[in-house]
Amino acid sequence: MNNLQYDLLPVNNRVDYVLNKDENRIVKKGAVVSIKHKSVFEPVLSVIQKVEKNIIYTRFPDLFLKSNVLKGDCVSCNIMQDDFEYVLYGTIIDIDIKYPWLVGITIDDIKKFKNKRKSKRYMVNFQAQVFVGDTDESIYGIIKNLSMTGANIVFKEKIEIDSFINLLVRSSIKNDLYLEFKGKVVRLIDKSEYTEHGLEISNIDHYNKENLTEIIQQLEKNEKSFIANCLK
C-alpha cells in the first residue's frame, strides 16, 4: 500500500491494517521497537513478543521501573522498516511482574513516515568532543545514535543548520576505539536542557572509515544478541 492510500485510511482502519492485515507484517514478534515515555530521558529498546488485535506486548524495560512508568501512561513506539518509519501511539494497559515480564500497549494510532536516512542507525552513548571552526576549544557532547552516514549528538550549545563541525568520538564498545570525522548539521531539535543535532558525515578518511565499519558491525551483532535474549 503506498503512503498516500495509507494516510487516507481512518485511524481505526489504519491501526487494524498495520497490526493485522499488512502482508509485510511490520509489527510482529521479534521486531525491535524503540519506546518513548515522558519520564524516560531517552528512547528504550525492546522487542515485540506478541501481537493480539490492537495490543502489542514487549519485554518490560528496566528503565521503566527506575522511571516510575505505570499502567495508564502514554507511550510512542518507533519501528524502522526499509524506507519507512512507523510510529505507534498507545497506552500501557498491562504490566505483568511474572516471567517473561511483559508490558501490554494498546495502539490507538499509527503514523508512517518516509525514512530519509541513508543507512541504519544504532542507539549508542558515545562521548565526543566537537570542534567548530579553527578554534582548539571543544564542546562536550554525547552521540546518541550512529550509522555509516550520520549521527545524532546532544550538547548544551546550539550550532546552526548547514554548519560543519569536526568530531572526536570515543567508542565504548570496541576497546575504546576512537573516530574522527567532519559532519554537517542537517537537523536541530531544541530540548529544555540541551539541543539535538542531526549530522551527516561529510568527510571521513580511510582509517576512520574502517574503524566506523568495525563499530557498526559490532552494534549489529549486539542488536541480534539483544533480540535473541529478549525472545528466550
Beta strands, then each sheet from edge to edge (+ up, - down):
strand 1: 32-36
strand 2: 44-52
strand 3: 55-59
strand 4: 74-81
strand 5: 84-95
strand 6: 102-114
strand 7: 122-132
strand 8: 138-146
strand 9: 150-155
strand 10: 164-170
strand 11: 178-190
strand 12: 195-203
sheet 1: 1+ 2- 3+ 6- 5+ 4- 1+
sheet 2: 7+ 8- 9+ 12- 11+ 10- 7+
end
